[in-house]
Amino acid sequence: MKKPLNGLKQTAHSLRPYWRELLVIVLVPAPFVLVLPLGLAFLWQQGWFWYWPISLVALTLIPLVLVRHGWGGRAREVRAHEIRVAPGDPHAAPGEQQARAALEQIVAGATAEDLQTAERIRDLLLRTVNAVAIAYTPEGEPVGDPANEQLASGLSKAALRFTLAEVLLMNEELARALRETLTRNFPVMRHIKVDLMLDVYQTSTSTMPPLLGLARALRWVNPLSAVLYEVRGLAVSKAVDVLGAAAKARVAAILAREVGEVFIRLYAGHYRRRADELLATTPPAKSPQASAPLTIVLAGQRNVGKSSLLNALLGVAQVPIGVTRPSEAFAHYQLEQPRIGDLVLVDSPGLEQTPRESWLKQVRESDLILWVTAANRADRAADQRGLAALRALTASDPRLSAIPLVLVATQADRLDPPLEWSPPYEPSAGERPKEVSMRAALEAAAQALSIPTARSVLVAVPPDEPPWNLDGLWTTIAAVLPAARHKQLERGLSEEGWFKRVVDGVRTVPGALRQVGALMKR
């Protein structure tokens, strides 16, 4: 008898700090509890008592019948397809576009069964990661077999192209994204208990400490393990079991989408820059408003007016004009353009039969190419070879987007009729003989070089007259500016060369020695 009384006393003592909350819990439903018997007594006195249970049953059955005969099917269809993958940047690399297409299929096919067990969750996430990784794999590089257990718990070889710093940053962002998305869509997730997972973990820790220590170390290397350990508690929790099939499908779709999004950013190199920012040797970051100058290369055949065009863009004669260039080197010029910002204009040597390696190296490091060709010339073979070599730089690697191109057709003043030159002209819609010739020449050049006419423009730099249509050229460049900025960011996220790796390796030695010394002292 004393034990129950002691238990009641302990319970009352533990609840004493919460007497205000308990009072609210009692008082809020009190009116409803008191009114219900009074209402039933009134219905009994009026002879209407049996109307109440009949109405209750009818009002319950009507919605069920409606849901069964149409509403439910449509609702399930909407719920099953409401989770979507965000559209990517229109200027993104082919690898990102393919990855988003594959991710969209996985998200659309997510079902409630994908959350039944930890193994099903693991399979869902492995499908997601491997699909994204394969989309970013360059041609000719091995992909690996995802089923091979030697490859990091089912991850394909393509999925293992990352550094430790990158994957730690990715896990941090993924945990935040999952927490925000799941709690926003399912507020009950804030109350899910993971006591079962913790009990299993503590039991295993007491029996297998060496193995768990190894597992914790491997978890750093395998990016999926952090996700799986977090979600496994979700899978075995009873709180998920009370969700309907449609809600479970939404959770599975959200998991696949968020994991896919962070892995797209991982393989695109976005975490590489953030990892570099953590280095003590990294210079302070610039203000967000200060964008790095765009690098614009003027390329094309010899004697097509590149130097004249460059002088016109710079506003001052800085480049010698003639049949023979004084130097075969690349010349760089700084320019501040009000509509676009800071620029670096690069004058390149004229193309030869086969583009040189130095020429390819320079254009590979550019954000935008102004391909200069003479509007009054029909020999496009050298241009076609140069453009083919330029496009081949990025065609074989899905991680790289194509370098943006603007076709600049110069010497428009020499088109038929050659003796007429009385601007202004309207090449796109004018009907004067010169305007008709301009329109035909630009369309022919754009078609021969496979450059859209929307990215093609006519200019003229007559010897003794002001340049014509430079405003049209700057307008065309401004329209391509988003693609150029995207290419600039992509170049900044590229992998470091061997020299940077060696330098970082040397800088690692002192810290590693200090850590070894600290461990030996322990």
ZIVENQUI-V439422 format. One line per field, one symbol per residue. phi: phi as a letter, one per 30 degrees, with the letter a starting at -180 (. if undefined). psi: psi as a letter, one per 20 degrees, with the letter a starting at -180 (. if undefined). Layout:
BEGIN
phi->???
psi->???
END
This chain:
BEGIN
phi->.ddddddddddddddedcdddddddddddeeddddeddddddddddiceddddddddddddeddddddckddddddddddbddbddddddcddeddddddddddddddcdbdddcdbdddddddddeddddddddcdddjddcjcdddddchhjdddddccacddddddddddddddddddddddbedddcdccddddddddddddcbdddddddddddddcdddddddddddddcddddddddddddddddddedddddddddddddjddddddddddddddedddeddcdddccccblddhcjdddddddddiadccdcldcddbcddccbdbccedcjdbbdcdcdddcdbedddddddddcccaccdcbddcccdcdddddddddddddcddcddcddddbbdccchddcdddddcabddbbddbdcdedddddddddddddddchceddcbacbbbdecbddciddddddddddceeddddddddddcdddddddddddddddeedddddddddddd
psi->hhghghggggghhhihikhgghgghghgighhhhhghhhhhghghijjgihghghggghhhghgggghkgggghghgghijioqppqrpijrqhghghghghhgggghjprhhijgrhhhgggghgggghggghhjpqpiqqhrohioiimmliprhhikmrrghghghghghggggggggghhhnhihijpqkhgghggghghhihlhghhghhhghhhhohhhgghhghhhhhiqihhhiqrghghhggghgggggghghhghghijhigghhhiiqhipqqqrqhhoqqqpoppoqarqkjkggggghhhhjqnipqpahpqiqjrppppqpophhhbpqopopqqqqagpprhhghhghhjqhqpoopqphjqiojghghgghghghihihioiipqqpqqppooakhiirqphipnmrqqnhhiqjqghhggggggghgghghjlpqhhkqqprpmqgjrqqpkhhhghggghhigghghghggghhjrqqrhghggghghihgghghghghhhhh.
END
